């Protein structure tokens, strides 16, 4: 992990009020922290995650430092509503109603960014696609809406370590966050979201089974998408 990170004692951090309940009354505080280029920890409908303004290169780099993550590993983005996705990725090729059937929910959809995307070019540099989430979680959706942007989002843990379903799971990393928002024990287990590649017309590819593979595949096939053949 980068030595440049500001470190303080976790007990002191908690006494200073780093931990907050993930309730609507604290959403504005979270939004202001994001606009100031800070990293926060938030619950989703699957795991706890680190979030920052996806258009702040400094904040995005800080997430990589906190996680000890390779800079070539892409980050997903989170938006407040399905209707926001088209600002950041290409959706015109998808069957009508597909995204509304999949989201909000424990699914990450991979889409092409396209030339019209307002997403910061430095995010996931060199990739022409991006994973997009609309979690079924009121707090993070309120924060994403209020930010007026997209949030860069990744699991709240050190790279290679188990994912977090409770804030105590990543207690050793609290000191790197402006705030840690506590949504209690998350019931989805540690599988994370189901990741599906929807970049090709009429095709889908499950990249990670995650916690909702069966339901996701059923929705995709109901909209006449066909699984992309695996090249061997």
ROVEX-584465 format. One line per field, with one value per residue: residue number from 1; x, y, z of N, C-alpha, C in turn. Coordinates in steps of 0.05 Angstrom, whole numbers, padded with zeros to 5 digits. Each point is the difference from the previous one (the first is absolute). Example, Ala and Ser with C-alpha at 12.3 -4.5 7.8 and 13.67 -1.06 7.14 Angstrom:
BEGIN
i (1;2)
n_px (00264;-00007)
n_py (-00114;00021)
n_pz (00156;-00014)
ca_px (-00018;00016)
ca_py (00024;00024)
ca_pz (00000;00001)
c_px (00018;-00015)
c_py (00024;00022)
c_pz (00000;00014)
//
This chain:
BEGIN
i (1;2;3;4;5;6;7;8;9;10;11;12;13;14;15;16;17;18;19;20;21;22;23;24;25;26;27;28;29;30;31;32;33;34;35;36;37;38;39;40;41;42;43;44;45;46;47;48;49;50;51;52;53;54;55;56;57;58;59;60;61;62;63;64;65;66;67;68;69;70;71;72;73;74;75;76;77;78;79;80;81;82;83;84;85;86;87;88;89;90;91;92;93;94;95;96;97;98;99;100;101;102;103;104;105;106;107;108;109;110;111;112;113;114;115;116;117;118;119;120;121;122;123;124;125;126;127;128;129;130;131;132;133;134;135;136;137;138;139;140;141;142;143;144;145;146;147;148;149;150;151;152;153;154;155;156;157;158;159;160;161;162;163;164;165;166;167;168;169;170;171;172;173;174;175;176;177;178;179;180;181;182;183;184;185;186;187;188;189;190;191;192;193;194;195;196;197;198;199;200;201;202;203;204;205;206;207;208;209;210;211;212;213;214;215;216;217;218;219;220;221;222;223;224;225;226;227;228;229;230;231;232)
n_px (00017;-00009;00025;-00008;-00015;-00019;00014;-00021;00000;-00009;00008;00021;00003;-00007;00017;00014;-00014;00019;-00010;-00017;-00025;-00005;-00007;-00024;-00001;00015;-00019;-00009;00006;-00011;-00020;00000;00002;-00018;-00015;00008;-00006;-00017;00010;-00023;-00009;-00012;-00024;-00002;-00012;00027;00019;00018;-00001;00022;-00008;00002;00006;-00015;-00006;00007;00020;00003;-00026;-00002;00021;-00014;-00022;00015;00008;-00025;-00008;00021;-00016;00004;00015;00007;-00007;-00020;-00011;-00020;-00022;-00010;-00025;-00015;-00002;-00016;-00017;00017;-00004;-00019;00004;00003;-00020;00006;-00025;00005;00020;-00007;-00012;-00023;00005;00021;00011;-00025;00003;00024;-00006;00001;00024;00006;-00001;00023;-00008;00013;00005;-00003;00022;00010;-00001;-00026;00015;-00012;00005;00014;00014;00009;-00026;00014;00022;-00006;-00021;-00013;00001;-00023;00005;-00026;-00003;-00024;00014;-00012;00010;-00019;00018;00012;-00025;-00007;00022;-00004;-00026;00005;00017;-00021;00014;00021;-00004;00026;-00003;00010;00004;-00011;00023;00020;00013;-00016;-00011;-00012;-00022;-00010;-00012;00020;-00005;-00004;-00011;-00003;-00002;00018;-00021;-00014;00025;-00004;-00022;-00012;-00017;-00010;-00016;-00012;-00003;00016;-00007;00014;-00024;00012;00016;00022;-00020;-00010;00001;-00021;00022;-00013;00013;-00008;00025;-00007;-00008;-00022;00023;00006;00016;-00003;00009;-00019;-00003;00015;-00016;-00001;00017;-00013;-00005;00025;00009;-00018;00007;00026;-00006;-00014;00023;00001;00015;00022;00006;00020;00007;00010;00020;00005)
n_py (-00024;00020;00008;00012;-00022;00017;-00006;-00008;00000;-00025;-00006;00015;-00013;-00022;00007;00004;-00022;-00017;-00016;-00004;00003;-00021;00024;00007;00003;-00021;-00001;00024;-00009;-00023;00014;00015;-00023;-00011;00022;-00006;-00021;-00005;-00021;-00012;-00012;-00016;-00005;-00024;-00011;00001;00019;00004;00025;00005;00025;00011;00025;-00012;00025;-00010;00007;00021;00002;-00004;00015;00016;-00007;00003;00022;00007;-00009;00015;00013;-00019;00020;-00024;-00004;-00004;00024;-00009;00009;00017;-00002;00022;00002;-00018;00020;-00001;-00026;00010;00014;-00025;-00012;-00017;00008;00014;-00017;00008;-00023;00011;00014;-00008;00024;00008;-00022;00007;00025;00010;-00009;-00024;00018;-00007;00020;-00015;00026;00005;00014;-00004;00014;-00005;-00019;00010;-00026;00006;00009;00011;-00004;-00021;00015;00004;00001;-00012;-00015;-00002;-00009;-00003;00012;-00010;00001;-00021;00025;00009;-00007;-00020;-00007;00007;-00012;-00020;00001;00003;-00018;-00005;-00021;-00015;-00020;00002;-00026;-00008;-00026;00002;-00005;-00012;00006;-00020;00019;-00014;-00001;00024;-00013;00009;00023;-00017;-00010;00027;-00006;-00016;00005;00001;-00001;-00015;-00002;00018;-00018;-00015;-00007;-00004;-00020;-00007;-00023;-00001;-00006;00013;-00002;-00014;-00008;00023;00020;-00007;-00007;00016;-00010;00025;-00001;-00026;00008;-00004;00007;-00020;00008;-00022;00022;00005;-00025;00008;00018;00006;-00020;-00017;00019;00007;-00025;-00004;00023;-00007;-00025;00012;00014;-00027;00005;-00004;-00022;00017;-00012;-00018;00016;-00024)
n_pz (00000;-00014;00004;-00022;00005;00005;00022;00012;00026;-00005;00025;-00006;-00023;00014;00019;-00022;00000;-00006;00019;-00020;00008;-00016;00009;-00009;00026;-00006;-00018;00009;00024;-00008;-00010;00022;00014;-00016;00002;00024;-00016;00020;00014;-00005;00021;-00017;00011;-00012;-00020;-00003;-00004;00019;-00008;-00013;00005;-00024;-00005;-00019;00002;00024;-00016;00016;00001;-00026;-00003;00017;-00015;-00022;00012;00007;-00023;-00007;-00016;-00018;-00009;-00010;00025;-00016;00002;00014;-00012;00017;-00009;00003;-00027;-00010;00002;00021;-00005;-00016;00023;00008;-00012;-00019;-00003;-00022;00003;00024;00004;-00009;00022;-00013;-00002;-00007;-00015;-00007;-00002;00025;00006;00008;-00019;-00012;-00015;-00017;-00006;-00026;00004;-00024;-00023;00004;00011;00022;00000;00021;-00020;00023;00003;00010;00001;-00026;00017;-00019;00023;00014;00025;-00002;00024;00005;00023;00010;00003;00017;00019;-00012;-00005;00024;00009;-00016;00006;00026;-00007;-00015;00009;-00007;00016;00004;-00005;00023;00004;00025;-00011;00011;-00022;-00008;00016;00019;-00014;00004;00019;00015;00012;00019;-00022;-00003;00026;-00010;-00016;00022;00010;-00022;00014;-00015;-00009;00020;-00020;00024;-00017;00021;00008;-00022;-00008;-00020;00022;-00006;-00015;00009;-00016;-00015;-00014;-00017;-00021;-00005;-00006;-00004;-00023;00016;00013;00017;00019;00016;00011;00018;00009;00020;00011;-00026;-00005;00015;00018;-00001;-00002;00018;00011;-00002;00006;00020;-00002;-00005;00022;-00014;00014;00004;-00023;00016;-00006;-00010)
ca_px (-00017;00016;00006;-00008;-00027;-00002;-00009;-00005;-00010;-00028;-00016;-00001;-00017;-00028;-00007;-00003;-00026;00002;-00022;-00027;-00021;-00006;-00027;-00004;00009;00029;00006;00012;00027;00015;00002;00021;00026;00007;00006;00026;00020;00005;-00010;-00018;-00007;-00030;-00013;-00015;-00018;00016;00023;00009;00019;00012;-00011;00010;-00009;00013;00013;00023;00023;00013;-00016;00002;00027;00000;-00013;00020;00020;-00012;-00003;00024;-00010;00014;-00013;-00012;-00026;-00021;-00020;-00028;-00012;-00027;-00017;-00024;-00024;00005;00000;00026;00021;00006;00019;00027;00005;-00017;-00022;-00019;-00001;-00013;-00029;-00015;-00008;00019;00014;-00019;-00006;00024;00008;00021;00003;00028;00011;00017;-00001;00023;-00010;00020;-00001;-00008;00011;-00017;00002;00012;00018;00028;00016;00022;-00010;00003;00013;00006;-00023;-00023;-00024;-00001;-00021;-00019;-00018;-00021;-00007;-00026;00008;-00009;00020;00020;-00014;-00005;00026;00007;-00017;00008;00027;-00002;00019;00000;00018;00017;-00009;00014;-00004;00015;00019;00026;-00001;00007;-00012;-00029;-00018;-00011;-00029;-00005;00022;00022;00017;00021;00005;00028;00002;-00017;00015;00005;-00026;-00012;-00022;-00008;-00029;-00007;-00026;-00004;00009;-00014;-00010;00004;00023;00024;00004;00000;-00020;00004;00011;-00008;00010;-00022;00012;-00006;-00028;-00014;00016;00008;00021;00003;00029;00002;-00026;-00011;-00022;-00027;00004;-00024;-00021;00011;-00002;-00028;-00008;00013;-00011;-00027;00002;00010;00029;00012;00026;00023;00016;00027;00021;00020)
ca_py (00024;00025;00012;00028;00003;00011;-00022;00007;-00023;-00005;00009;00029;00006;-00004;00021;00025;00000;-00010;-00019;00012;-00018;00005;00009;00023;00025;00003;-00001;00025;-00001;-00018;00013;00021;-00013;-00009;00024;00010;-00019;-00020;-00027;-00009;-00029;-00001;-00026;-00003;-00022;-00025;00002;00028;00009;00026;00016;00028;00013;-00014;00020;00012;-00018;-00002;-00017;-00027;-00010;-00006;-00026;-00020;00000;-00012;-00028;-00013;-00012;00006;00022;-00010;-00013;00021;00005;00004;00025;-00002;00023;-00001;-00010;-00013;00021;00014;-00016;00009;00022;-00010;-00024;-00004;-00018;00000;-00027;-00020;-00003;00019;-00010;-00019;00012;00004;-00027;-00009;00020;-00004;-00027;-00009;-00006;00019;-00003;00011;00013;00017;00028;00016;00027;00020;-00004;00022;-00011;00009;-00018;-00012;-00023;-00025;00009;-00021;-00017;00013;-00009;00006;-00014;00020;-00010;00015;-00018;00003;00010;00028;00020;00005;00012;00028;00013;00001;00021;00026;00006;00010;-00014;-00028;-00008;-00023;-00018;-00026;-00012;00012;-00020;-00001;-00018;-00027;-00008;-00004;00023;00009;00001;00015;00020;-00011;-00016;00016;00020;00009;00019;00023;00025;00012;00010;00024;-00011;-00028;-00001;-00026;-00010;-00025;-00025;-00003;-00028;-00014;-00017;00013;-00006;00024;00002;-00016;00018;-00009;00016;00005;00018;-00009;00000;-00026;-00020;00005;-00018;00002;00003;-00011;-00010;00017;-00008;00000;-00010;-00013;00020;00017;-00015;-00003;00026;00004;-00018;00009;00022;-00012;00000;-00027;00000;00001;-00025;00003;-00008;-00017)
ca_pz (00000;-00002;00026;00000;00011;00027;00018;00028;00015;-00006;00022;-00001;-00023;00007;00019;-00015;-00014;-00028;-00006;00000;-00010;-00028;-00001;-00018;00012;-00004;-00029;-00009;00010;-00018;-00026;00002;00002;-00027;-00016;00010;-00009;00021;-00003;00021;00000;-00001;-00006;-00024;00003;00001;00017;00006;-00020;00000;-00022;-00004;-00025;-00022;-00017;00014;-00003;00026;00017;-00011;00007;00029;00004;-00007;00021;00024;-00005;-00009;-00025;-00024;-00015;-00024;00007;-00004;00021;-00010;00009;00011;-00005;00017;-00013;-00026;-00021;-00001;-00012;-00027;00001;00004;-00016;-00023;00006;-00023;-00013;00018;-00002;00017;00026;00012;00023;00022;00012;00015;00020;00019;00009;00004;-00027;-00013;-00029;-00014;-00024;-00013;00008;-00023;-00001;00014;00029;00014;00020;-00001;-00017;00015;00015;-00016;-00025;-00020;-00003;-00013;00013;00028;00015;00012;00021;00014;00021;00013;00027;-00002;00008;-00021;-00023;00007;-00001;-00028;-00013;00010;-00009;-00027;-00016;00006;00020;-00004;00022;00001;00026;00022;00010;-00014;-00023;00005;00026;-00001;-00002;00025;00003;00025;00000;00016;-00018;-00011;00021;-00003;-00021;00006;00003;-00026;-00011;00013;00016;-00005;00005;00010;-00007;00013;-00013;-00026;-00001;-00025;-00001;-00010;-00028;-00016;-00021;-00024;-00020;-00026;-00022;-00019;-00020;-00028;-00007;00001;00014;00027;00010;00029;00006;00027;00008;00021;00018;-00014;-00027;-00011;-00006;-00021;-00025;-00007;-00011;-00026;-00020;-00005;-00018;-00024;-00003;-00002;00013;-00018;00001;00012;-00019;00013)
c_px (00018;00005;-00009;-00027;00001;-00012;-00004;-00011;-00030;-00018;-00003;-00019;-00029;-00009;-00004;-00025;00002;-00023;-00027;-00020;-00006;-00029;-00002;00011;00030;00008;00014;00029;00018;00005;00022;00028;00010;00008;00027;00023;00007;-00011;-00018;-00005;-00031;-00010;-00012;-00020;00014;00022;00004;00020;00013;-00010;00014;-00012;00016;00015;00023;00023;00014;-00015;00001;00027;00002;-00013;00020;00021;-00011;-00002;00026;-00006;00017;-00015;-00013;-00026;-00022;-00018;-00028;-00009;-00028;-00015;-00026;-00024;00007;00002;00026;00021;00008;00018;00029;00007;-00021;-00022;-00020;-00005;-00016;-00030;-00014;-00008;00020;00013;-00019;-00008;00023;00006;-00023;00002;00029;00014;00018;-00002;00024;-00009;00024;-00003;-00010;00011;-00016;00001;00013;00019;00028;00017;00021;-00010;00001;00012;00006;-00023;-00023;-00026;00001;-00022;-00017;-00018;-00021;-00010;-00028;00004;-00006;00022;00020;-00013;-00005;00026;00009;-00016;00010;00027;-00001;00019;-00004;00020;00018;-00005;00016;-00003;00019;00017;00027;-00003;00009;-00011;-00030;-00016;-00013;-00031;-00008;00024;00024;00020;00023;00009;00029;00003;-00018;00016;00006;-00025;-00008;-00022;-00004;-00030;-00009;-00029;-00006;00012;-00015;-00006;00008;00023;00023;00004;00002;-00021;00006;00009;-00007;00009;-00023;00010;-00008;-00031;-00011;00014;00003;00022;00002;00030;00005;-00028;-00013;-00024;-00027;00002;-00026;-00022;00009;-00003;-00029;-00010;00012;-00013;-00029;-00001;00015;00030;00010;00028;00022;00016;00027;00020;00021;00025)
c_py (00025;00012;00029;00005;00011;-00021;00011;-00025;-00003;00009;00030;00008;-00002;00022;00027;00000;-00009;-00018;00015;-00021;00007;00007;00026;00026;00005;00000;00025;00002;-00017;00013;00022;-00011;-00009;00024;00012;-00019;-00021;-00027;-00006;-00030;-00001;-00029;00001;-00023;-00027;00002;00030;00008;00027;00016;00027;00011;-00013;00020;00015;-00020;-00005;-00019;-00029;-00013;-00008;-00027;-00022;-00003;-00015;-00031;-00015;-00014;00008;00021;-00009;-00015;00021;00003;00003;00028;-00006;00025;-00004;-00013;-00012;00021;00015;-00015;00010;00024;-00010;-00024;-00002;-00021;-00004;-00028;-00020;-00001;00019;-00014;-00019;00011;00004;-00026;-00010;00018;00017;-00029;-00008;-00009;00023;-00005;00014;00010;00016;00029;00018;00028;00020;-00003;00024;-00010;00009;-00020;-00015;-00024;-00024;00006;-00024;-00019;00015;-00008;00008;-00016;00020;-00014;00020;-00018;00004;00007;00030;00020;00006;00012;00030;00016;00003;00022;00028;00009;00013;-00013;-00030;-00005;-00023;-00018;-00026;-00011;00011;-00021;00004;-00019;-00028;-00011;-00005;00026;00006;00002;00015;00019;-00010;-00016;00015;00022;00011;00021;00025;00026;00014;00013;00026;-00009;-00029;-00001;-00028;-00008;-00027;-00024;-00004;-00030;-00016;-00019;00015;-00004;00025;00000;-00019;00020;-00012;00020;00003;00018;-00008;-00002;-00028;-00021;00008;-00020;00005;00000;-00010;-00008;00017;-00012;-00002;-00011;-00011;00020;00017;-00013;-00003;00026;00005;-00016;00007;00024;-00008;00003;-00029;00001;-00002;-00026;00005;-00011;-00017;-00003)
c_pz (00000;00028;00003;00013;00029;00018;00028;00014;-00005;00023;00001;-00023;00007;00020;-00013;-00017;-00029;-00007;00004;-00008;-00030;-00003;-00016;00012;-00003;-00029;-00009;00009;-00018;-00027;00001;00002;-00028;-00017;00008;-00007;00020;-00008;00024;-00002;00003;-00003;-00028;00005;00001;00021;00008;-00021;00007;-00024;00000;-00026;-00023;-00018;00014;-00001;00027;00018;-00010;00007;00029;00006;-00007;00022;00025;-00003;-00006;-00027;-00024;-00017;-00026;00005;-00001;00025;-00014;00008;00010;-00006;00016;-00012;-00027;-00022;-00002;-00016;-00027;-00001;-00001;-00018;-00023;00007;-00023;-00012;00017;-00004;00019;00026;00013;00025;00024;00013;00017;00024;00010;00010;00002;-00026;-00009;-00030;-00013;-00027;-00012;00009;-00022;00002;00016;00030;00013;00022;-00004;-00015;00015;00016;-00018;-00027;-00018;-00005;-00014;00012;00029;00013;00015;00020;00007;00023;00011;00029;-00001;00007;-00022;-00025;00005;-00003;-00030;-00014;00008;-00010;-00028;-00020;00003;00023;-00010;00025;-00002;00028;00021;00013;-00013;-00024;00008;00027;-00002;-00001;00026;00000;00026;00003;00016;-00018;-00011;00019;-00003;-00022;00005;-00001;-00027;-00012;00015;00019;-00007;00008;00005;-00007;00013;-00015;-00026;-00005;-00025;-00001;-00013;-00030;-00017;-00022;-00023;-00022;-00028;-00021;-00020;-00023;-00029;-00004;00000;00016;00029;00008;00030;00006;00029;00009;00022;00014;-00014;-00028;-00012;-00008;-00024;-00027;-00009;-00012;-00028;-00022;-00006;-00019;-00026;-00005;00001;00013;-00021;00003;00011;-00020;00015;-00017)
//
